[in-house]
Amino acid sequence: MNIKSLLLGSAAALAVVSGAQAADAVVAAEPEPMEYVRVCDAYGTGYFYIPGTETCLKIGGVLRFEKYYEDAKGSKEYYEWHTRARIQIEAKNDSEWGTVYSWIRLQGDSYNNAADGAGGNDTRWWYYFGIGGLEFGRYDSPGTRFQDYGGRTDWGGYYGEDHDQQYVSYTFNYDSFSAFVALENDLVNGENYNFGIDTNGDGIVDNVVLNQKNADGGRTYMPNVSAGIKGSFGDYSAGAFIGYDESEESINVRKWVRGDIGMFGFTLMGLYSDSVANEYFHYDGFSAIVGLSAKVTDTVTVAKDIQWWDDDSWRVIGNVNWDVAPGFSVLLEASYGDGDSVGNDVRTGMLRFQRSF
């Protein structure tokens, strides 16, 4: 009887141990929690949250192929193949001082297979960042962006030279009105920073010294200054801009009216500068741009710009843009101009294929 009880007890103990081991074998470790990328819709489409932060990120880019042609009276025909690759990144997040934001663009261009640094193949960076209405950067002038560039075509007319500028600006928005003021650096190292001199009087520049004042022509501590104001009124908007080139002691004034009514759009712009060397607009006098556009189908838009200068120069440009598919478009553009400000009997044409994302 004792032996039987001992055997039964031993068997029960083994069963318990075996059951515990079997249970241990099938119990899986708890998986680590995964944080999936979340869509951020606070700043428009295409943004997502950087995991573990409240910062929203957007990545985009452009790939472009163009065939360009130009012919002018008294010169030979010019043909150009142009390719471009562009990538840009935006990051935004909220703060008690307003939106904190940054924007970076890296762009590479090649013209007729030119070698790097040969004037036909270059890679450039543009960027800006800010908080609330305060912004710092190197990009197109705040005024040019504030006015939404030029006319209705891709070229848009000749409306300024103020691209690729270092600047600090402040933009104020109230209801449907906005205004800005900007300080823009007019010094260029190697161009108006290093100043060549003739040390021995033989008429040959044989030394380079750091003399910003002689080269800049103005007050070296003083940047160019620009400001603007605009407002939206339903389907229409209007604005004005003034830029002061401190080196030339010259001003540039621009005024514009835009409208989009149904399938049609228009732009009227007037420009004035009192010096051909004005940093904002290289012309001494008045010019005007009239732009028209029409969205003839859901995927096809036609546009035309006409520009006139008060020296009786003029230029007309027109294009057709076809949005073949989301992110892929084809643009055909041509122009004709004549006069001292544009050249004699100048004809241009351009065919572009573009992928954007």
Residue frames relative to the residue before (quaternion, step in Angstrom):
aa qw qx qy qz dx dy dz
M 1.0000 0.0000 0.0000 0.0000 0.00 0.00 0.00
N 0.6643 0.4971 -0.3019 0.4696 3.58 0.96 -0.82
I 0.6399 0.5187 -0.3248 0.4647 3.54 1.05 -0.80
K 0.6460 0.5211 -0.3232 0.4546 3.60 0.98 -0.83
S 0.6564 0.5080 -0.3111 0.4630 3.58 0.92 -0.85
L 0.6433 0.5302 -0.3207 0.4496 3.55 1.01 -0.83
L 0.6536 0.5105 -0.3075 0.4665 3.57 0.99 -0.86
L 0.6608 0.5025 -0.3132 0.4611 3.59 0.90 -0.88
G 0.6579 0.5146 -0.3114 0.4531 3.58 0.99 -0.83
S 0.6445 0.5231 -0.3142 0.4607 3.55 1.02 -0.82
A 0.6495 0.5156 -0.3153 0.4614 3.57 1.00 -0.86
A 0.6476 0.5185 -0.3220 0.4562 3.60 0.96 -0.80
A 0.6530 0.5168 -0.3170 0.4539 3.56 0.98 -0.84
L 0.6469 0.5165 -0.3142 0.4648 3.57 1.00 -0.87
A 0.6368 0.5334 -0.3270 0.4506 3.60 1.00 -0.77
V 0.6509 0.5162 -0.3175 0.4573 3.54 0.98 -0.85
V 0.6659 0.5006 -0.2986 0.4656 3.56 0.95 -0.96
S 0.6591 0.5101 -0.3083 0.4585 3.59 0.93 -0.90
G 0.6456 0.5212 -0.3172 0.4592 3.58 1.00 -0.80
A 0.6486 0.5141 -0.3183 0.4622 3.54 1.02 -0.82
Q 0.6543 0.5056 -0.3144 0.4663 3.58 1.00 -0.85
A 0.6424 0.5189 -0.3248 0.4610 3.59 1.01 -0.80
A 0.6486 0.5147 -0.3218 0.4592 3.54 1.01 -0.83
D 0.6414 0.5244 -0.3230 0.4574 3.58 1.02 -0.80
A 0.6465 0.5601 -0.3239 0.4041 3.60 1.00 -0.76
V 0.7591 0.3886 -0.2153 0.4759 3.63 0.99 -0.67
V 0.5555 0.5943 -0.4081 0.4144 3.63 1.18 -0.05
A 0.2164 -0.7961 0.5566 0.0976 3.61 -0.52 1.22
A 0.5586 -0.5989 0.4549 0.3499 3.55 -1.18 0.59
E 0.5571 -0.6070 0.4483 0.3469 3.56 -1.10 0.69
P 0.4257 -0.7115 0.4858 0.2766 3.66 -0.76 0.95
E 0.5310 -0.6078 0.4816 0.3417 3.53 -1.16 0.62
P 0.5043 -0.6498 0.4574 0.3380 3.62 -0.89 0.78
M 0.2539 -0.7733 0.5687 0.1187 3.57 -0.95 0.95
E 0.2185 -0.7664 0.5911 0.1246 3.57 -1.01 0.85
Y 0.2248 -0.7993 0.5478 0.1021 3.54 -0.31 1.27
V 0.5744 -0.5746 0.4489 0.3721 3.57 -1.19 0.53
R 0.2094 -0.7944 0.5625 0.0926 3.55 -0.80 1.04
V 0.4783 -0.6540 0.5109 0.2870 3.54 -1.09 0.76
C 0.1784 -0.7625 0.6147 0.0949 3.56 -1.00 0.89
D 0.0728 -0.8265 0.5582 0.0098 3.58 -0.51 1.16
A 0.4009 0.7460 -0.4565 0.2728 3.60 1.25 0.24
Y 0.7923 0.2881 -0.1322 0.5212 3.61 1.14 -0.63
G 0.7305 -0.3617 0.2299 0.5316 3.58 1.21 0.38
T 0.6980 -0.4753 0.3385 0.4151 3.55 -1.32 -0.13
G 0.7518 0.4369 -0.2984 0.3936 3.54 -1.29 0.44
Y 0.6100 0.5595 -0.3597 0.4306 3.61 1.22 -0.13
F 0.0191 -0.7637 0.6443 0.0352 3.55 -1.26 0.54
Y 0.5441 -0.6242 0.4534 0.3298 3.54 -1.20 0.58
I 0.4166 -0.6367 0.5802 0.2906 3.55 -1.07 0.75
P 0.5050 -0.6834 0.4161 0.3238 3.65 -0.59 1.06
G 0.8152 0.2388 -0.2097 0.4843 3.52 -0.96 0.98
T 0.7276 0.3489 -0.2262 0.5456 3.60 1.28 0.04
E 0.4309 -0.6514 0.5472 0.3009 3.53 -1.37 0.01
T 0.4580 0.6677 -0.4466 0.3807 3.58 1.25 0.48
C 0.2588 -0.7711 0.5678 0.1268 3.55 -0.90 0.99
L 0.1540 -0.8058 0.5712 0.0250 3.56 -0.88 1.02
K 0.0421 -0.7766 0.6284 0.0132 3.54 -1.14 0.75
I 0.1003 -0.7914 0.6027 0.0213 3.57 -0.87 1.00
G 0.0999 0.7985 -0.5855 0.0983 3.57 -0.85 0.97
G 0.0259 -0.8177 0.5748 0.0148 3.54 -1.26 0.09
V 0.2491 -0.7378 0.6114 0.1404 3.51 -1.42 0.13
L 0.0663 -0.7365 0.6708 0.0559 3.54 -1.16 0.74
R 0.0192 -0.8411 0.5363 -0.0679 3.57 -0.71 1.07
F 0.0624 -0.7435 0.6638 0.0521 3.52 -1.23 0.71
E 0.0061 0.8061 -0.5904 0.0397 3.58 -0.86 1.00
K 0.1487 -0.7238 0.6638 0.1155 3.50 -1.26 0.62
Y 0.0720 -0.8314 0.5502 -0.0293 3.57 -0.56 1.24
Y 0.0746 -0.7868 0.6126 0.0120 3.55 -1.11 0.79
E 0.0347 0.7911 -0.6099 0.0308 3.58 -1.07 0.78
D 0.0201 0.7761 -0.6289 0.0413 3.53 -1.04 0.85
A 0.0150 0.7962 -0.6027 0.0518 3.57 -0.86 0.98
K 0.6004 -0.5733 0.4210 0.3655 3.54 -1.18 0.64
G 0.8127 0.2440 -0.1989 0.4903 3.56 -0.88 1.00
S 0.7377 0.3135 -0.2215 0.5554 3.61 1.26 0.09
K 0.5712 -0.6042 0.4392 0.3403 3.54 -1.27 0.40
E 0.6100 -0.5449 0.4276 0.3848 3.52 -1.25 0.45
Y 0.1731 -0.7811 0.5953 0.0743 3.55 -1.08 0.77
Y 0.0785 -0.7853 0.6139 0.0132 3.55 -0.92 1.03
E 0.0098 -0.8153 0.5775 -0.0402 3.55 -0.98 0.85
W 0.1909 -0.7112 0.6644 0.1274 3.51 -1.17 0.82
H 0.0323 -0.8040 0.5929 -0.0306 3.55 -0.78 1.03
T 0.0140 -0.7769 0.6295 -0.0029 3.55 -0.90 0.98
R 0.0836 -0.8032 0.5899 0.0032 3.55 -1.13 0.72
A 0.0612 -0.7463 0.6609 0.0500 3.51 -1.21 0.72
R 0.0074 0.8088 -0.5845 0.0641 3.57 -0.80 1.03
I 0.0188 -0.7639 0.6450 0.0090 3.53 -1.06 0.85
Q 0.0246 0.8107 -0.5845 0.0208 3.60 -0.92 0.78
I 0.1827 -0.7809 0.5957 0.0445 3.51 -1.14 0.84
E 0.0846 -0.7796 0.6197 0.0307 3.56 -0.97 0.92
A 0.0316 -0.7828 0.6214 0.0104 3.56 -1.07 0.75
K 0.0305 0.8072 -0.5857 0.0667 3.59 -0.90 0.96
N 0.1066 0.7601 -0.6400 0.0347 3.52 -1.25 0.59
D 0.5272 -0.6498 0.4585 0.2993 3.54 -1.21 0.54
S 0.0192 0.7610 -0.6484 -0.0111 3.53 -1.32 0.45
E 0.6563 -0.5095 0.3726 0.4133 3.56 -1.28 0.18
W 0.6693 0.4759 -0.2901 0.4914 3.61 1.27 -0.31
G 0.6770 -0.4196 0.2947 0.5280 3.57 1.29 -0.05
T 0.7278 -0.4178 0.3036 0.4511 3.56 -1.30 -0.10
V 0.2335 -0.7193 0.6375 0.1472 3.57 -1.00 0.90
Y 0.0679 0.8344 -0.5371 0.1040 3.59 -0.60 1.08
S 0.0309 -0.7676 0.6394 0.0314 3.51 -1.33 0.40
W 0.0858 -0.7818 0.6175 0.0035 3.54 -1.21 0.68
I 0.0156 -0.7941 0.6065 -0.0378 3.58 -0.85 1.03
R 0.0314 -0.7858 0.6177 0.0075 3.58 -0.98 0.89
L 0.0924 -0.7481 0.6556 0.0440 3.54 -1.02 0.94
Q 0.0225 0.8232 -0.5616 0.0805 3.56 -0.67 1.12
G 0.0904 -0.7807 0.6173 0.0373 3.54 -0.98 0.92
D 0.0782 -0.7974 0.5983 0.0085 3.57 -0.94 0.96
S 0.0763 -0.7718 0.6296 0.0463 3.54 -1.15 0.70
Y 0.1006 -0.7859 0.6099 0.0147 3.54 -0.90 1.05
N 0.8465 -0.1332 0.0470 0.5133 3.57 -0.60 1.20
N 0.6603 -0.5730 0.3000 0.3816 3.57 0.88 1.02
A 0.2542 0.7880 -0.5272 0.1910 3.60 1.09 0.55
A 0.5340 -0.6251 0.4657 0.3275 3.55 -1.17 0.63
D 0.6580 -0.5018 0.3815 0.4119 3.56 -1.25 0.41
G 0.8358 0.1809 -0.1529 0.4953 3.54 -0.93 0.95
A 0.5595 0.6241 -0.3840 0.3872 3.58 1.27 0.11
G 0.6397 -0.5484 0.3214 0.4323 3.58 1.22 0.27
G 0.7510 0.3392 -0.2139 0.5246 3.57 1.24 -0.18
N 0.7431 0.2565 -0.1907 0.5879 3.57 1.26 0.15
D 0.2103 0.8004 -0.5316 0.1804 3.58 -0.41 1.13
T 0.2218 -0.7360 0.6261 0.1306 3.51 -1.31 0.55
R 0.0205 -0.8254 0.5622 -0.0472 3.55 -0.77 1.05
W 0.2866 -0.7233 0.6068 0.1627 3.49 -1.32 0.57
W 0.0025 -0.7399 0.6715 0.0412 3.53 -1.22 0.65
Y 0.0680 0.8086 -0.5778 0.0872 3.56 -1.07 0.63
Y 0.0765 0.7562 -0.6498 -0.0141 3.52 -1.35 0.34
F 0.0432 -0.7771 0.6273 0.0267 3.54 -1.27 0.43
G 0.0933 0.8180 -0.5629 0.0727 3.54 -1.18 0.42
I 0.2442 -0.7179 0.6255 0.1838 3.49 -1.41 -0.11
G 0.8037 0.0671 -0.1018 0.5824 3.55 -0.73 1.06
G 0.7856 -0.2809 0.2207 0.5052 3.58 -0.73 -1.06
L 0.5721 0.6012 -0.3730 0.4148 3.59 1.28 -0.13
E 0.0198 0.8237 -0.5618 0.0744 3.58 -0.79 1.06
F 0.1051 -0.7574 0.6429 0.0447 3.55 -1.18 0.77
G 0.3111 0.7915 -0.4971 0.1721 3.60 -0.97 0.62
R 0.2972 -0.6791 0.6268 0.2400 3.47 -1.46 -0.28
Y 0.3691 0.6840 -0.5299 0.3395 3.53 -0.28 1.31
D 0.7466 -0.2962 0.2708 0.5305 3.58 -1.20 -0.42
S 0.6415 -0.5546 0.3706 0.3789 3.55 -1.09 0.77
P 0.5722 -0.6003 0.4262 0.3612 3.62 -0.99 0.74
G 0.6435 0.5387 -0.3323 0.4305 3.61 1.04 -0.71
T 0.6438 0.5178 -0.3184 0.4648 3.58 0.98 -0.81
R 0.6739 0.4638 -0.2936 0.4946 3.57 0.98 -0.79
F 0.6134 0.5677 -0.3386 0.4323 3.58 1.05 -0.78
Q 0.7264 0.4138 -0.2355 0.4956 3.59 1.01 -0.81
D 0.4269 -0.7133 0.4446 0.3335 3.58 1.35 0.01
Y 0.6447 -0.5702 0.2957 0.4145 3.55 1.00 0.99
G 0.7802 -0.4022 0.2538 0.4065 3.61 -1.05 -0.66
G 0.8464 -0.1698 0.1455 0.4834 3.52 -0.90 -1.04
R 0.7589 -0.4093 0.3006 0.4078 3.53 -1.18 -0.70
T 0.6349 0.5172 -0.3453 0.4585 3.61 1.16 -0.33
D 0.6815 -0.4518 0.3530 0.4547 3.56 -1.29 0.02
W 0.6664 0.4737 -0.2995 0.4918 3.59 0.93 -0.86
G 0.2215 -0.8544 0.4467 0.1462 3.57 1.05 -0.77
G 0.5888 -0.5548 0.3890 0.4408 3.59 1.23 -0.04
Y 0.4956 -0.6161 0.5116 0.3362 3.55 -1.34 0.15
Y 0.0900 0.8445 -0.5123 0.1276 3.58 -0.22 1.30
G 0.8274 -0.1110 0.0551 0.5478 3.61 1.18 0.16
E 0.3529 -0.7251 0.5579 0.1960 3.51 -1.34 0.39
D 0.5303 0.6948 -0.3662 0.3192 3.55 1.30 -0.12
H 0.3034 0.7247 -0.5528 0.2777 3.55 0.48 1.25
D 0.8228 0.2428 -0.1715 0.4845 3.55 -1.30 0.36
Q 0.3495 0.7555 -0.4639 0.3030 3.55 0.83 1.10
Q 0.3438 -0.6535 0.6218 0.2609 3.55 -1.24 0.57
Y 0.1043 0.8194 -0.5484 0.1301 3.58 -0.80 0.94
V 0.1319 -0.7012 0.6794 0.1712 3.46 -1.46 0.11
S 0.0086 0.8235 -0.5643 0.0579 3.59 -0.80 0.96
Y 0.1576 -0.7447 0.6340 0.1363 3.51 -1.35 0.28
T 0.1113 -0.7925 0.5993 0.0225 3.56 -0.87 1.05
F 0.1533 -0.7840 0.5996 0.0492 3.54 -0.91 1.01
N 0.0943 -0.7990 0.5936 0.0204 3.58 -0.85 1.00
Y 0.0856 0.7727 -0.6249 0.0706 3.54 -0.98 0.91
D 0.8221 -0.1020 0.0137 0.5600 3.53 -0.53 1.25
S 0.7976 -0.2531 0.1981 0.5104 3.63 -0.67 -1.05
F 0.6265 0.5154 -0.3385 0.4767 3.59 1.27 0.24
S 0.0017 -0.7787 0.6273 0.0108 3.55 -1.24 0.54
A 0.0667 -0.7788 0.6235 0.0191 3.54 -1.22 0.57
F 0.0815 -0.7968 0.5971 0.0448 3.57 -1.17 0.53
V 0.0836 -0.7336 0.6671 0.0995 3.52 -1.39 0.28
A 0.0400 -0.8241 0.5642 -0.0302 3.59 -0.95 0.87
L 0.2153 -0.7051 0.6583 0.1520 3.52 -1.31 0.58
E 0.0642 -0.8274 0.5573 -0.0275 3.59 -0.69 1.14
N 0.4481 -0.7169 0.4776 0.2391 3.54 -0.80 1.09
D 0.1406 -0.8105 0.5650 0.0634 3.60 -0.76 1.05
L 0.5162 0.6124 -0.4303 0.4164 3.59 1.25 0.31
V 0.0805 -0.7845 0.6144 0.0231 3.56 -1.05 0.82
N 0.3832 -0.7345 0.5086 0.2347 3.59 -0.47 1.14
G 0.7889 0.2727 -0.2278 0.5014 3.55 -0.93 0.94
E 0.7332 0.3576 -0.2275 0.5318 3.58 1.24 -0.32
N 0.8057 -0.0242 0.0082 0.5918 3.57 0.76 -0.94
Y 0.5413 0.5581 -0.4322 0.4569 3.55 1.14 0.70
N 0.7328 0.2910 -0.1790 0.5885 3.58 0.93 -0.92
F 0.1174 -0.8280 0.5482 0.0059 3.56 -0.55 1.17
G 0.3363 -0.7741 0.5072 0.1745 3.58 -0.66 1.14
I 0.0603 -0.7964 0.6015 0.0180 3.59 -1.05 0.79
D 0.3818 -0.6743 0.5845 0.2406 3.54 -1.33 0.46
T 0.2269 -0.8383 0.4837 0.1088 3.58 -0.23 1.26
N 0.7932 0.3102 -0.1670 0.4967 3.63 1.05 -0.62
G 0.5536 -0.6764 0.3630 0.3227 3.56 1.24 0.28
D 0.4996 0.6702 -0.4317 0.3390 3.61 1.15 0.37
G 0.5944 -0.6097 0.3476 0.3926 3.56 1.27 0.22
I 0.6473 0.4851 -0.3137 0.4972 3.59 1.28 0.09
V 0.4005 -0.6967 0.5405 0.2492 3.55 -0.87 0.98
D 0.0264 0.8409 -0.5360 0.0701 3.57 -0.47 1.20
N 0.7595 0.2375 -0.1962 0.5729 3.58 1.20 0.28
V 0.2112 -0.7583 0.6062 0.1133 3.52 -1.19 0.62
V 0.0417 -0.7993 0.5995 -0.0078 3.56 -0.79 1.04
L 0.5083 -0.6154 0.5011 0.3344 3.50 -1.29 0.40
N 0.2553 0.7533 -0.5591 0.2341 3.54 -0.22 1.27
Q 0.1627 -0.8374 0.5161 0.0774 3.54 0.30 1.27
K 0.6500 0.5604 -0.3381 0.3862 3.58 0.90 -0.88
N 0.6790 0.4816 -0.3015 0.4649 3.59 0.86 -0.93
A 0.7195 0.4516 -0.2564 0.4611 3.57 0.94 -0.84
D 0.6793 0.5057 -0.2982 0.4404 3.59 0.96 -0.85
G 0.3261 -0.7711 0.4907 0.2414 3.57 1.01 -0.71
G 0.7508 0.3034 -0.1964 0.5529 3.58 1.24 -0.04
R 0.6924 -0.3985 0.3522 0.4876 3.53 -1.17 -0.62
T 0.3964 -0.7779 0.4318 0.2265 3.55 -0.34 1.24
Y 0.6578 0.4984 -0.3137 0.4696 3.59 1.14 -0.52
M 0.6711 0.5177 -0.2725 0.4554 3.56 1.27 -0.36
P 0.2465 -0.7691 0.5679 0.1590 3.63 -0.69 1.00
N 0.5958 -0.4912 0.4588 0.4395 3.53 -1.30 -0.04
V 0.2270 -0.7788 0.5768 0.0956 3.57 -1.16 0.68
S 0.0295 0.7943 -0.6060 0.0317 3.57 -0.97 0.86
A 0.0146 -0.7833 0.6213 -0.0107 3.55 -1.25 0.51
G 0.0182 0.8081 -0.5884 0.0222 3.55 -1.21 0.47
I 0.1220 -0.7588 0.6349 0.0793 3.51 -1.36 0.34
K 0.0672 0.7917 -0.6049 0.0530 3.57 -1.08 0.72
G 0.1117 -0.7881 0.6024 0.0593 3.51 -1.31 0.37
S 0.3103 -0.7320 0.5775 0.1853 3.55 -1.23 0.55
F 0.0628 -0.7936 0.6048 -0.0208 3.54 -0.97 0.95
G 0.7837 -0.2350 0.1148 0.5634 3.56 0.26 1.27
D 0.8284 -0.1363 0.1352 0.5262 3.57 -0.66 -1.14
Y 0.6996 0.4513 -0.2515 0.4937 3.60 1.27 -0.08
S 0.0543 -0.7629 0.6413 0.0617 3.54 -1.33 0.39
A 0.0578 -0.7872 0.6139 0.0115 3.56 -1.18 0.59
G 0.0691 0.8169 -0.5684 0.0686 3.55 -1.10 0.66
A 0.2014 -0.7559 0.6107 0.1226 3.52 -1.36 0.17
F 0.1216 -0.7843 0.6081 0.0188 3.55 -1.17 0.75
I 0.0162 -0.7649 0.6427 0.0404 3.56 -1.19 0.60
G 0.0581 -0.7930 0.6064 0.0101 3.56 -0.97 0.93
Y 0.1741 -0.7889 0.5845 0.0753 3.57 -0.89 0.95
D 0.2043 -0.7566 0.6147 0.0894 3.56 -0.71 1.17
E 0.2964 -0.8108 0.4772 0.1647 3.57 -0.20 1.28
S 0.6121 0.5572 -0.3604 0.4301 3.63 1.08 -0.58
E 0.7505 0.3590 -0.1877 0.5222 3.56 1.00 -0.89
E 0.2632 -0.7598 0.5241 0.2807 3.55 1.32 -0.37
S 0.4449 0.6831 -0.4098 0.4092 3.48 1.03 1.03
I 0.2495 -0.7753 0.5644 0.1350 3.58 -1.14 0.61
N 0.1427 -0.7329 0.6564 0.1081 3.51 -1.34 0.48
V 0.0852 -0.7882 0.6094 0.0131 3.57 -0.86 1.02
R 0.0115 -0.7820 0.6231 -0.0099 3.56 -0.98 0.88
K 0.0201 -0.7687 0.6392 0.0091 3.54 -1.11 0.77
W 0.0080 0.8241 -0.5649 0.0410 3.56 -1.00 0.75
V 0.1208 -0.7305 0.6667 0.0857 3.50 -1.39 0.47
R 0.0430 -0.7916 0.6096 -0.0019 3.58 -0.91 0.94
G 0.0193 0.7993 -0.6006 0.0087 3.52 -1.21 0.54
D 0.0786 -0.7605 0.6428 0.0478 3.55 -1.19 0.65
I 0.0374 0.8073 -0.5794 0.1055 3.52 -0.38 1.34
G 0.8166 -0.1028 0.0299 0.5671 3.54 -0.28 1.25
M 0.8216 -0.1888 0.1664 0.5116 3.56 -0.80 -1.04
F 0.6818 0.4953 -0.2720 0.4645 3.61 1.27 -0.26
G 0.0496 -0.7805 0.6221 0.0364 3.54 -1.25 0.56
F 0.0617 -0.7989 0.5970 0.0383 3.58 -1.16 0.53
T 0.1018 -0.7573 0.6416 0.0669 3.54 -1.33 0.47
L 0.0445 -0.7570 0.6516 0.0173 3.56 -0.99 0.93
M 0.0603 0.8132 -0.5721 0.0887 3.57 -0.72 1.06
G 0.1094 -0.7735 0.6220 0.0534 3.53 -1.02 0.91
L 0.0821 -0.8058 0.5865 0.0010 3.58 -0.97 0.92
Y 0.0048 0.7899 -0.6129 0.0185 3.55 -1.07 0.81
S 0.0576 0.7627 -0.6428 0.0407 3.54 -1.09 0.83
D 0.3170 -0.7713 0.5227 0.1774 3.59 -1.07 0.69
S 0.7522 0.2698 -0.2126 0.5624 3.60 1.20 0.48
V 0.4672 -0.6743 0.4939 0.2882 3.58 -0.98 0.84
A 0.6879 0.4585 -0.2735 0.4918 3.60 1.24 -0.36
N 0.3520 0.7434 -0.5020 0.2672 3.60 1.24 0.18
E 0.5095 -0.6891 0.4308 0.2826 3.56 -0.79 1.07
Y 0.7151 0.4691 -0.2556 0.4508 3.58 1.04 -0.72
F 0.7991 -0.0200 0.0507 0.5988 3.60 1.04 -0.72
H 0.2530 -0.8153 0.5087 0.1116 3.57 -0.29 1.31
Y 0.5587 0.5592 -0.4346 0.4316 3.56 0.34 1.24
D 0.2662 -0.7407 0.5963 0.1577 3.55 -1.10 0.77
G 0.7015 0.3988 -0.3017 0.5077 3.54 0.01 1.29
F 0.6265 -0.5462 0.4316 0.3506 3.52 -1.34 -0.46
S 0.0004 -0.7725 0.6350 0.0008 3.55 -1.19 0.67
A 0.1340 -0.7914 0.5937 0.0578 3.57 -1.20 0.58
I 0.1607 -0.7660 0.6180 0.0743 3.56 -1.16 0.77
V 0.0657 -0.7517 0.6553 0.0340 3.54 -1.05 0.89
G 0.0148 -0.8202 0.5709 -0.0342 3.57 -0.65 1.12
L 0.0620 -0.7859 0.6153 0.0023 3.56 -1.06 0.85
S 0.0140 0.7897 -0.6132 0.0106 3.57 -1.11 0.67
A 0.0641 -0.7814 0.6199 0.0308 3.54 -1.26 0.50
K 0.2742 -0.7329 0.6005 0.1645 3.55 -0.94 0.92
V 0.1823 -0.8527 0.4826 0.0818 3.56 0.09 1.33
T 0.7638 0.0457 -0.0622 0.6408 3.59 1.22 -0.48
D 0.7121 -0.4252 0.3201 0.4578 3.57 -1.27 -0.08
T 0.7902 0.3130 -0.1497 0.5052 3.59 1.14 -0.55
V 0.7270 0.4035 -0.2271 0.5070 3.62 1.21 -0.25
T 0.0140 -0.7831 0.6210 -0.0292 3.57 -0.90 1.04
V 0.1473 -0.7628 0.6234 0.0881 3.56 -1.03 0.84
A 0.0266 -0.8057 0.5913 -0.0223 3.58 -1.08 0.74
K 0.0561 -0.7868 0.6146 0.0079 3.54 -1.25 0.58
D 0.0721 -0.7722 0.6307 0.0282 3.56 -1.07 0.87
I 0.0840 -0.7599 0.6431 0.0447 3.55 -1.08 0.80
Q 0.0354 -0.8025 0.5957 -0.0038 3.58 -0.84 1.01
W 0.0953 -0.7849 0.6123 0.0086 3.52 -1.08 0.92
W 0.1899 -0.7544 0.6205 0.0994 3.56 -1.12 0.82
D 0.5427 -0.6584 0.4073 0.3257 3.60 -1.06 0.63
D 0.5695 0.5108 -0.4255 0.4834 3.61 1.23 0.36
D 0.5488 -0.6516 0.3383 0.3998 3.56 1.41 0.41
S 0.4012 0.6476 -0.5244 0.3804 3.57 1.11 0.63
W 0.0109 0.8019 -0.5971 0.0192 3.58 -1.13 0.55
R 0.0373 -0.7836 0.6198 0.0209 3.52 -1.28 0.42
V 0.0992 -0.7742 0.6231 0.0510 3.56 -1.06 0.79
I 0.0222 -0.7979 0.6016 -0.0308 3.55 -0.96 0.90
G 0.0122 -0.8075 0.5892 -0.0246 3.56 -0.99 0.85
N 0.0273 -0.8149 0.5787 0.0145 3.55 -1.16 0.53
V 0.2219 -0.7090 0.6473 0.1704 3.50 -1.43 0.21
N 0.0880 -0.7955 0.5991 0.0220 3.58 -0.79 1.04
W 0.0992 -0.7932 0.6006 0.0143 3.55 -0.85 1.05
D 0.2269 -0.7485 0.6119 0.1178 3.57 -0.70 1.14
V 0.2469 -0.8248 0.4930 0.1250 3.54 0.08 1.35
A 0.7637 -0.1133 0.1290 0.6223 3.55 0.97 -0.97
P 0.6662 -0.4707 0.3495 0.4609 3.60 -1.16 0.27
G 0.8284 0.1844 -0.1581 0.5047 3.57 -0.66 1.12
F 0.7445 0.3057 -0.2154 0.5531 3.63 1.23 0.06
S 0.0597 0.8120 -0.5728 0.0945 3.57 -0.76 1.10
V 0.2214 -0.7342 0.6278 0.1330 3.53 -1.35 0.42
L 0.0667 -0.8014 0.5944 -0.0039 3.58 -0.87 1.02
L 0.0760 -0.7598 0.6452 0.0268 3.55 -0.97 0.96
E 0.0557 0.8165 -0.5653 0.1034 3.58 -0.63 1.17
A 0.0016 0.7908 -0.6114 0.0288 3.57 -1.06 0.78
S 0.0734 -0.8033 0.5902 0.0315 3.57 -1.19 0.53
Y 0.0849 -0.7508 0.6496 0.0841 3.51 -1.37 0.34
G 0.0820 0.8045 -0.5835 0.0751 3.56 -0.95 0.90
D 0.0439 -0.7896 0.6120 0.0090 3.53 -1.25 0.45
G 0.5863 0.5716 -0.4336 0.3762 3.57 -1.06 0.78
D 0.7063 -0.4869 0.3130 0.4076 3.54 -1.27 0.35
S 0.7046 0.4892 -0.2752 0.4341 3.59 0.99 -0.75
V 0.7760 0.3074 -0.1686 0.5243 3.62 1.20 -0.38
G 0.5839 -0.5419 0.3975 0.4554 3.60 1.20 -0.40
N 0.5362 -0.6499 0.4482 0.2987 3.55 -1.28 0.37
D 0.8600 -0.0825 0.0360 0.5023 3.54 -0.79 1.11
V 0.2277 0.8112 -0.4985 0.2039 3.58 0.86 1.04
R 0.0565 -0.7828 0.6197 -0.0021 3.55 -0.87 1.06
T 0.0044 -0.7931 0.6091 -0.0050 3.58 -0.99 0.83
G 0.0312 -0.7796 0.6249 0.0262 3.53 -1.26 0.47
M 0.0064 -0.8069 0.5897 -0.0348 3.58 -1.04 0.72
L 0.0876 -0.7564 0.6471 0.0388 3.55 -1.06 0.92
R 0.0541 -0.8243 0.5623 -0.0363 3.57 -0.71 1.14
F 0.1002 -0.7287 0.6737 0.0711 3.51 -1.17 0.80
Q 0.0098 0.8389 -0.5393 0.0735 3.58 -0.72 1.06
R 0.1477 -0.7403 0.6515 0.0751 3.47 -1.14 0.88
S 0.0029 0.7977 -0.6018 0.0385 3.58 -0.78 1.02
F 0.0063 0.7911 -0.6111 0.0263 3.54 -1.15 0.68
